[in-house]
């Protein structure tokens, strides 16, 4: 049931920001053993960003820069949208605009 609630939130938030285009959902677990990157949106078909990275340093530079900015945001809801950068959804989950 949690997946359905989360996808409803994703669709709702994307619908409110149609101009952002590609959105990458990035999950950085507390243990930081790996970083999961999922592309969300119709433009993801030809996406070159792979799904799993071993460290923050392995991510593309532009994603690292956006995450660094988003880490300055409060992780508690509601998420603050930074135009052209993304949102921090929780302590470990970020949306980065591509």
N, C-alpha and C positions, 0 to 999 in steps of 0.2 A: 504494500500500500504506500510505503514511503516514496517509491519511485514515481508513482502516479501523481502524488502531491508535488514532488520536486519538478516533474516535467510540466505540470500546470503552471507553476511559478515561472519556469523558463519561458514557456510560450507567452505568458502574460507580460513578462519583462521585455522580451524581444518585440512584442507587438507595440509596446510603448516607446521603443527606440528603433524604428525601422531604418533610420538613416545610418546606423552604426555598421550595417553589413555583416561581415564575418565576426563572430564572437568565439573566443577560445575559453573553455572552462578549464581552469588549472587548479588541480588539487595537490597541495604540498603537505603530506602527512607529517605528523609531529616527529616521527623517527627519521624523516627525510631519506629513506632508503631509495625512493624513486619519486618522480614527479609525473603525474598523469595529466596529459593534455588532450582535450576532446574539442574538435571543431564543431560549432553549432551554426547551422544556416545552410541555405541552398547553394551558396558559393563554395562549399567545402569539397565538392566533387574532385576538383583538381588541386587540392591542398597538399603542400609539401611538408607540412609540420607533422612529425611522427607522434605517436601516442604516448610513449613512455621515455622519460629521460632519467639518467642516474643522479644528476645533481643540477642545481640552479645554473651552474657554469656551463652546462651542456645545452641549455636553452638558447635559442637565437637571441642576439644582443637586444633587439627591439622589445622582445618579451621580458627579458631581464630588467630593462629600464622601466617598463610599465609596472611590473610587480614591485620594484623598489619604491615607486611613487605610491602604489596602492597600499603598501605595508604601513604607510604613515596614517592611513585612515582607520577609524574605529571599526573593529570587527563586529560589533553588536548591531543588530537590525535597528532601523532600516538602513540598507546599504546606500552609501553616497555615490552618485554617478559623477565621474570626472570625464567630461566630454573629450573624446578622442583617445582616452586612456583605458577606462574600464570601471569596474566596481569590485569592492571587497565584500563578498557575501558572508564570510565567516572567518574565523581565525586561520583556517587552512585552505579556503576556497576563494578563488578570484575569477572574475570574468575580464578578459583582456580583449579590447577591440583591435581587429586587424586591418 
